[in-house]
Amino acid sequence: MSLPIRFLQGLTTGAGLGSNRARGTAENRFIFEMDGVDEIRASKVAGLTDDHTPVNIALGNTAYDEQVRGRAKVEDVSVTVPSGINDTAIRQLARWHRDYVDGIDASPRNARLVVLDEAGAVEIETWELIDCVPRSIKPDDRSADGTGAAMTTIIIKPTRLGLL
């Protein structure tokens, strides 16, 4: 089934104000949530990657291998939060990291990256990070002549990644 030319033109050339066509959003419109943490006002979330490596099966009398389901792994995710604004969140994340490493609380947690529309009011998509464990927590280096914001980064390792 082909789409009407009028519809295709609206997608490629843009429609006027008041159009109901889908719009993108800026990369800075997001909320990061984690179970057990009151509020995380993250400056950056990076590394959401779910990588699948298929298994190749060589078959006789064929020029190409067959590919079947193989192994999948989710990469580390880094969450950077500004110090001073997120004191409670940083303390809760640091406590979770320490308790996990010490074996006091070795339960994984779920987290969500919620992408918002341009107004920051409507949820566009939600990425779920399933069964995360803490890998590291690191306050950024401090310098007497520094001009940037003070940040703390926590690295978490999800078992699975999904789009809700």
N, C-alpha and C positions, 0 to 999 in steps of 0.2 A: 504494500500500500504506500503510495507516495503522498507526501504532505503538500498542501496547497502552497503555491508560490508566495502568496501573501504572508503565510505563517513563517516560511523560511526567511523572508526578507525581514520580518520583525526580529528574528533571532540574530541575524547577521549585521543588520544596519542599525538596530536599536529603534525602539518605538518612542513616541513622545511621552511627556509626563502623564501620569495617571495610567500608564500601561500596566497590565497584569503579568507581563513576562517575567520569568525568573531572573533574579539579579544575583551577582556574586557578593562577597563580603570582604572586608579588609582582614588581614591576618591578625590584627590586634583586637579583634572582637571575640573574646573567649573567656570561659571560666574553667578553672581546674578544681575538681573536688576529689577528696579522698576520705574513705571511711575512717572514722576516729580522729579527724582533724576538723576543728571548728570552721575556719575559713582560710582558704589559701588565695592570696592575691598575687598570682604568679606573673612575672615579667616575661618569662619564656618557657615554653614546653617544646622539647626537641627529641627526635629519635623514634617517633612512632613508626615502626617498620615490622611487618609480619612477613617473613621470608620463607618461601616453600621451595625445597629442592626435590624435583621429581627423580624417580629412579628410572634409569634407562635399561631396557631389556633387549639384548641383541637376539634376533631371531634368524635362523638359517633361511637362506634363499630370499632375503629382503635387503634392500639397500639402506633402509633406515631403521633405527631402533624404535621400539614402542616405549612410550612414557607412561608410567603409572604413579599413583600417589606415593610420595616419599616422606621426608621429614620436614617439619616446619619449626621455626623458632622465631621468637619475638626479641628484637634488639632491646638494649638498655634504653630507658627514657630518662632524660634529664629535666628537672623542674627547677627553675631559678626564681627565687623570691627575694624581694628587696628587704633588707634589714631595717628595723625601725617601724615599718608599716605592718609587718607580719610577725611580731615577736611571739605571739601565742602559737601560730602555725609552726614557726621554726622550732620552738621548744617541743611541741608535740611530735614533729617529725624526727627531731634529734632523740627524743625519748623512745620512740618506736624503733629507731635504728639501734640504739643501745640495748633495749630490751630484747630485740630480735637476735643480735649478736651474742648476748649473754645467755640466751635460752630462756629468759623469763617469759617472753611472749613470742613464740615462734609461729604465730598464725599470720598467713598472708592477708593482704587487704586489697580491696577493689578501688579503682579510681576512675574518674571520668573527665574527658576533655569535651566541653560543650562549646560548640561554635555558634556564635550569635549573628543576627542580621546586622546591617549597618547602624541601626538605631540602638543596638545592644539590648533589645527587648524580646526578640523572638528567637527561639532555638531553631537552628537550621539542621544541625546534625550533632550526634553525641557518639564519641568514641569511648568504648569501655575497655579499660585495662584490667584484666582479670587475674586474680591471685598474684598480686605484686609482692615482692620482697625487697627490702632495702639493700642496696649495694654499697653506697657511700654517701656521706654528707660532708660538704666542704664550704666553709666560709671563704669568699674570695679574698685574695691578698689585699692587704691594706698598705697605704703609702702616704707619707706626710705631704707629698706633692700631688697626690691623686685628685682627679676632678670628677670621676664617675661615681655613681651610686654604689653604696655598699650592698652586696648581694650574698646570698647563700644558695648553694646548689645541692640538691639531693638527687642521687641516681637510683632509680628503681628498676627492677627486672620483672616485667609481667610474664605470666605463663602464656596468656592468650590475649589477643587484641580483636575487638569486634566493633562493628558499626551498628548501633541500636536503631 
